Amino acid sequence: MLMQVRVVAKVRQRLMLVFPNLESQHLERLLRDSLRETAYALLDRFRLWRLCEQDLRDQIDLHGADVLHRFLGKQPTVLLCPHFAGMEAAVQRLILEGPGMTLYSPQADPNFDAVCREGRQRFGVQLLVPAGASLLPLMRRLQRGVALFLLPDLNHDESTLLSSRVFDPASGTGPIAAWCATRLGAVLLPVTVLRCEGRYSVTVHEPLPDLAPERMRDVGDITHALGAALDRLVRQAPEQYLWAQLRPSQAPSSTAPKAPANAPLSVPPSTPPSTPPSAAP
């Protein structure tokens, strides 16, 4: 009970900072709607993990598939999906379009961790557990045509809590996307997922002009532009965002890869990833 009270208080505090001009009654309504969407999504993930491929296709609408297939398998691809409450639906639906991977933080309870791993991996999602500061394992897979599902976390340290932006430039996952773009020329595709009347709608957006690979030069500038772009997406449907995601980002530090800047990234092929039931050609 105490944990629930703390979560509600933290979410309310965050909403007050991000929406300082919102009247009290509207803020409380946004708080209730957000917590309701979060609770629904957390329970619904167990149902999603049991659906067959056809049911996933029938129950989760996918928009922008043409945008995804324009790059998937042809250019390193990073799918930037902010922590919307229905993010699990986005991962489960997008993996049906081609091979993918995501960063994964092991759960404290081993039984729950086993359930999460099984649910995420059944259609071939590769789970990368952050280890140290090296980004090379992630970059190697990107080079082989495996898309990266990047779920930016809110970084709830004291400096971030003083910011009115949803995504702070110091957030751990922002620089990872910047490194992938500058080192590999990866395309960054924003993804949103919304729930309406019991159905999920996943949208793969066009690459943002400010994040086009040919314009990318400085990791800090890219990270700042990325945070601003994701901030705008969240503000379009704030009640659907997972404001209760209160743990700090556990993504590996990306201030400097372990390997030298000119080190080759190609490695001998490892065991090939599981092929999704209907992978993209």
N, C-alpha and C positions, 0 to 999 in steps of 0.2 A: 504494500500500500504506500509506504514511504517513497519507494522508487517511482511509482506512478505519479505521485504528487510532484516529485522533483522533475520528472520528464515534462509534465504539463507546465510547470513554472519555467523551465528552460525554453520550451517551445514558445510560450507567451512572450518571454523576454526577447527571443530572436525575432518574432513577428513585429514587436514594437520597434525594434531597431531598423528592420528592413522597410517597414511601412509606418514611419513616424507621424504621418498626417492622417492616418486612418482613425475614424471615430471609434470610441470605446465599444459600442454595440456591434459595429462591423468587425472590429478586431476579434471580439469574442465569438462571433459567428464563423469567422475564418478559422479560428482555433478549433472550434467544434468540428467543422467540416474536414479540416486537415487530420485531426485525430481519428475521425470516423473512416476516412479513406485509408489511413495507415493501418488501422485495425483490420479492415476488410482485406487489404492486400496481403498482410502478414498471414492471415488465415487462408486466403485463397491460393497462396503459393503451393500449399500441399495438394490442392486439387489440380493445379496446373501440372505439377510433377507427375501426375497419374494419367493425364490425357494422352491419347495416341496422337500421331502426327496429323491425321485428318481432322480430329476434333480441335487441335490447336489452330489449324488453318481456318476452320469454320467459325471459331469463337473469338479469334483475334484478327482484326482487320489490319492489313499492312498497306500503307500508302508510301509512295516513293521507292518502290522496288526497282524501278528503272534507274533511279539515281544510284542505288546500291550496286546494281549489276554493271553500271558504267565503269566502276572502279574495281570491284571485287575480283581478285585473281589477275588483275592487270597492273595494279599499283598498290603498294602497302596502304592498308585502309584502317583507320581508327574511327570507331563509332562512339561518339561522345554522348552518353545517355545520363543526364543529371539524375539524381536519386529521387525520381518520381515514385510514388507509392506502388505503381504497377510495373516497376522496372523488371521484375521477374518475368512478366508476360512478354516484355520486349525481348529479353534474352532468349526465351523459349521459342518465340516466333522467328526471330532473325537467324537463329542457328539452322533453321530449315532451309535457308537460302544459300548457305555455304559454310565452310569451316570457320570456327571462331574460338577465341580464348578470352579469359578475363582474370584479373587479379583476385585472389581469394584469401580471406583471413580465416584460418581455422577457428571453429567455435570452441568455447571452453568446455562444453559438455560433449564427450566423445560420441554418445548416441545421436545427439542432434547434429553433430558434425557429419556423421555417416549418412544421415538422411539428406542433409544439404548437398553433400558431394554426389550422392546417387541421383538426386533430382536434377542438379545442374549438368551432370555429365552424360545423361542417358542418350542424348542426341549428338554427342560428340564435342561438347564445350570442353576445352582444355583449361584446367585450373592452374594458375601460376601462383605459388605461395611466395610473397615477397621475401627475399633473402639478401641482406646487405644492401649495397648501393648500386650493384651492377644491373644495367638494363639490357645486357647482351642476350640473355635467353629470350627475352620478349622480342628484341629486334630481329633475331634469327628467324623466329616463327613468322614475323611480319614479312620478311623477305621471301618466305616460302608460300605466301598467299593466304595465311591465316589472319582473319580480321581480328582486331582487338576491341572488345567491349570495355570501354573505360567508363567507370561509374564514379564521377568526382564526388568526394566526401566534403562535407563541411568541416573545417578545421577549427574546433571550438576552443582555441586558446584565448588568452585575455585580449591579444591584439585583434583577433578576428571578431570577437564579440563587440568591439567598439566600432566595427565597420557597418555601414548601412547596406553594403552589397551582399548578395547571397553568396557569391564566390569571391574569396579573398585571393589576391595574387600569390600568397604564400601557401595556398592549398596544395597538398602533396601530389595530386594527380595532374594538375595543370602543366607543370614542367615536363612530365613524361610525354604528354602529347606534343609539346614543343620540341623535345629531343627527337621524337619519331619523325616529325616534319622536317627538321633541319638536317638530321643525319641520313634519313632514308627517303626524303621527299614524300612522306605519307600524306594522303589526303585525309582531312578531318571532317567527318560528317556528323552534324548534330542529330540526335534522335530524341523524340518526345513520345511519351505513352500516356494516354488519358483513358479514364474509365467513365462510361456513360451508360446508364440503364443496364448494368450488368455485363457490358461488352467492353473490351479493350480496343483502343485504336492506336496503332504504332505508326509513327511517321518518320521516315528518313528524309532529312532536309538537304537541300543543295549545299555544297561547300560554301561557307561564308566568305565573301570577297576579301575581308581583312585577314583571313586565315589561309589564303591560297598559297601553296608551296613556293611559287616563284617570288612571292613577296616576303617570305620569311627569312629573316636574317639574325635577329637577336632573340634568344630564348626568353628573356625577361619581357620584351615587348609582346611576343607571341602569347605568353602566359597571361599577360594583362588583357589582351584583346580577347582571348579565349574566355576568361572569367566574365568579361562584360557581355559577351555573346550568350553564354549560358544563363547569366543573370536575366537577360531579356526573355529567354524562353521560359524560365520559371515564373516570372511575373505575369505571363499570359494565363497561367492556371495555378496560382499559388496554393489553392486548397488541395491540389493533387500532389504537391511536393512532400517529400518525407522529411519534414522539419524535426521529427523525433530521432533522426540519425545523429546522435549526439557524441559518438566516439570520434576522436581525432583520426585523421587520415593515417593509415598504416602502410601507405604505398612506399616503395623504396625511394630513398633520397635521389634526386636527379640533378643535383648541382654539378656533379662531375662523374661520368662513367668511369669504371675501374680501368678499362682498356685505354690505350693512347688514342688520340683523335684519328690517327691514320691506320689504326689496326683493322685488318680485314674482319668482316662479320660472317663470312661464309664458313660453315663447319660441315663435317661429314654428316649425312642425313641420319637422324635417329629414327626410332620406331614411328611409322607414319601415324598421324592422328586418325581417330575414328571418323569414318565418312558419314555425314548426315544422310538420312533417308532420301533427300532430294537435293543434294548439293548442287551448287551452281556449276556450270561447265567451266 
